[in-house]
Amino acid sequence: MKLLLLSGVVLTSVVGAEAADWPRFRGPNGTGIGHANTIPTTWTTDDYTWRTNLPGQGHGSPIVVDNHIYLLSGDRQTAERFVLCVNADNGNLLWQRGYASTPGELHRDNNYASSTPAADAHGVIAAWTSTDSFMLVALDNHGNEVWQRDLGEYKSAWGGAPCPIIVDDLVVVLNDQMDPKIMARFLPKGTEITEPGKSSAIAIDRNTGKIRWKITRRTIIAGYATPCVRHLPGGKKEIVFFGTGNGMTGVDPSTGNVNWELNNSFRSRTVMSPVLAGDLIIGSHGLGIVGDKLIAVRPPNERDSDAQVVFEMRKSIPLVPTAIYRNGLLFITCETGIVSCVDATNGNEVWRERVRGKFYASPVCVGDRLYCVDRSGSVIVLAASRQFAHLATNPLEDDCFATPAVANESMYFRTASQLIALKGDEL
């Protein structure tokens, strides 16, 4: 097995325990940055540590806390959802919980398990939607249900993919829905045109399932961006939400008060999640399965009372994959197979190349390498640097829409039918 050693990477004690876990979509605070010394650059199918067959199907990503891997799966015919827990050491299924649900219309590239759970030391929070419900379920480490909450009817043209996050003692989730009048041309023929869905951003008590705060939002197009947390001066925190109706929004998690909002920043669907790039927040929007525009926003600060758009990009923009920020650079993959590197301060292009792959999964970065999983099940490894370098292409042998997880010195891939672990040789 060929290994590429990490150069110039210093892991401090601050990284420590947090780096060992991958507790939400795209890992710690949604950065997509993993810390592992043994992940190889090149491998074969014989090098996988283990493979586990999964019930049903899913595009949601695996998450990891300690030696527990959590993920969601769904039955294509019945819409039953399964919350799964897998042993990270050997791939054995520790437990699964099934929940009946109602079948509904889905985009051809969506399924009934496109959501990624969130977890902490106490267990896992899973979310999913159907036409008549938006479910949140809390399970402990043994699969026992702690609480569940139904947020009510969910309206979307192509199904849902809500990904909760855990912020201190809160479970936070975005519930942006559609206005059927606006989305009428995308709905199946004969669909009744009803009133707009009731969009909101919600914080729920992690321990009890009770709603702590709820922010009413404008309803235009259902969105799927997973929020993240900004750390502010004085130890305060702020949750960043994206959505078509409200644009870019900063919310105080302790109160639910809106700190600031940049309306009209996203004119169409938001799927790419917020990327914190220095003092900027990066996001995109688009229609169909392509991105239209990427923007970089400087939120209000001591000098500026309003959020400011610092730069915009319109060339090779992702709708679904979320970018990586590393060392002042943005690494961007998109559905068409274009990969770009741009200066994160001004949007100037450093390089832009076409690779053999089309991406729905977001890239992850380990050391100085980008791991980009394409839809057909190839893992394309690129140098995360100012110089483009295609280092390797490795096989998964199965379709893959899910972003991999990095934890326990391993990388975990969720394909259409399997969960796969990869751990390199000890250095």
C-alpha positions, 0 to 999 in steps of 0.5 A: 500500500502506497502512503503519502506522508503528511508534511508540515502538519502540526496537531496541537492538543487543541485538536485532540479529542475533537479530531477523533470524532466526525459528529455531523455532516462534514465533520467538526463544525462542517469543515470537511477537514479530517486529521488522520496520519495513516489514510493512504493516497493509493489503494486497491479493493483488497486494502479495505479494513472491512465492508458491511452490507446495509439494509435499504439505501441512502445518500446521507453520510456516516458520522462517528463518535468514539467507536460508533458509526451512525447513519440513516437508511431507507426502504425505497418501496415503503419509505421505512427509515432505519437508524443504524449503529455500526462498530467502527472497529470491525463493521459489525451492526450493533443495532438498528431502529426502524420507523414507518413513514409515508412514501412520496415524490422524490427527485430521481437522485434523492432517496428516503435517507439523504439526511446525515445524523448528528451525534455526541457522547450521549447518542444520536439525533436523526431526521427525515421528512415525508409529505405529512411529517418532519421527524426528529428522533433521539436515540442513546448509544444502545438504540433506545429512544430518548425522545421524538418530535414531529415538526409537522407537514413538509412541502418540497418538490423533490423530498427532504434532506435535513441534517441536524447539528448539536450546539451545546445543549441544543439540537438545531435544524433548518426547515425551509420548505417550498411554495407550491405556486412557485414550484408548480412546473416541477410538480407531478401533473395533477398535483394540488397547488396548496398554500406555502409550507411553513418554513422555520429554523428550530432549536430543540432541547437536546435532553428533552426534545422540547422546542427552545426557540423557533424562527419563522422564515419566508417560504420560496424553495425548499433548501438543504444547507446544513448550518454551522457555528461561528465563534465570536469575540467574547466567547459567544457563538452564532449559527449561520443558516442559508436559504432562498427566502431569507438569504444568509442569516446569523442567529444567537443560539442562546436566544434564537434572536437574529443577529443579522441577515443578508436578504436576496443573497440566494435567488434559487435553491441552496444545497451547499452548506456554509463554509467559514473562510477566515472572516468570510462566509461562502455559499452558493445557489442554483437550479436543477443540478448545477450551481449558478453563483457562489458568494463570499460575505463578510458578516457585520463586525466592529467596523461594518454594521451590515453584511457585505458581499466581498466577491462573487463567482459564476464559473464552475459553481457547485449546487450540492458539494460543499467547498473546502477552505484550507490555508487561504484557499477554497477547493471547489468541486462541482457536479460537472466534474470541474475542480477549482482552487481559488483565493479565498480572500478575493475569488481569483482563480488559482487553477481550474481543471476537469477530472474524470468524475461527477460529484454530489459528495462533498470533498474531504481534506486530510493533510495536504490531500483532497478526497473527492468521491464521484457518483460512480464510486471512484475516489479521486485524490488531489493535492490540496495546494496551489499547484494542481496534481491528480495523485490517484483514482481509487475504486469503491465498486459501487455508486456513491453520493455520500460524503466520507467521514474521517475518524479513528485514523480511518476513512469511512465511505457510504456507498449505495449498498455498503459501509466501507472502512479504510485504514492505512499502515501505521507510520 
